[in-house]
């Protein structure tokens, strides 16, 4: 039987929501092993002068606890 744990991570990118998600997983994987999935719970963006300047995601990362 596998035991799974979920953590919530906030990340941002100046490129896209997809890149912000990749950055969240990349950063979490430095200390969290056995990552199984990522769920994008929420996304938002900062706007300045009518242009998006920053993409933000709130993700839930699921990993197996050994």
C-alpha positions as CSV (number, residue, x, y, z in Angstrom):
1,X,0.0,0.0,0.0
2,X,1.3,3.4,-1.0
3,X,1.0,6.4,1.3
4,X,0.7,9.7,-0.6
5,X,1.2,13.2,0.7
6,X,0.0,16.5,-0.9
7,X,1.7,19.9,-0.5
8,X,0.6,23.2,-1.8
9,X,3.1,25.4,-3.7
10,X,2.9,28.9,-5.2
11,X,5.1,29.7,-8.1
12,X,5.4,32.5,-10.7
13,X,6.9,33.0,-14.2
14,X,7.3,35.9,-16.6
15,X,6.6,33.5,-19.5
16,X,3.4,31.6,-18.9
17,X,1.2,29.6,-16.5
18,X,2.7,26.4,-17.9
19,X,6.3,27.6,-17.1
20,X,5.2,28.6,-13.6
21,X,3.9,25.1,-13.1
22,X,7.1,23.6,-14.4
23,X,9.1,25.9,-12.0
24,X,7.0,24.8,-9.1
25,X,7.7,21.1,-9.8
26,X,11.3,21.7,-10.5
27,X,11.9,23.6,-7.3
28,X,9.9,21.1,-5.2
29,X,11.8,18.2,-6.6
30,X,15.0,19.5,-5.1
31,X,13.8,18.4,-1.6
32,X,10.7,16.2,-2.4
33,X,11.3,12.8,-4.0
34,X,8.8,10.5,-5.7
35,X,6.6,13.2,-7.1
36,X,3.6,11.6,-8.8
37,X,1.4,14.4,-10.0
38,X,0.7,18.1,-10.0
39,X,-2.7,19.7,-9.9
40,X,-3.1,23.4,-10.9
41,X,-5.6,24.6,-8.4
42,X,-5.6,28.3,-9.3
43,X,-3.9,30.7,-11.7
44,X,-3.6,34.4,-11.8
45,X,-1.6,37.2,-13.4
46,X,-0.2,40.6,-12.6
47,X,-1.0,43.4,-15.1
48,X,0.9,46.7,-15.6
49,X,0.0,49.2,-18.3
50,X,-2.4,46.8,-19.9
51,X,0.2,44.0,-20.2
52,X,0.7,40.8,-18.2
53,X,3.9,41.0,-16.3
54,X,3.8,37.9,-14.2
55,X,1.9,34.6,-14.3
56,X,1.2,32.9,-11.0
57,X,0.0,29.4,-10.1
58,X,-1.2,27.7,-7.0
59,X,-0.5,24.0,-7.4
60,X,-0.9,20.8,-5.3
61,X,2.0,18.4,-5.7
62,X,1.4,14.7,-4.8
63,X,4.2,12.5,-3.8
64,X,4.7,9.0,-2.3
65,X,6.0,8.8,1.2
66,X,8.3,5.9,1.8
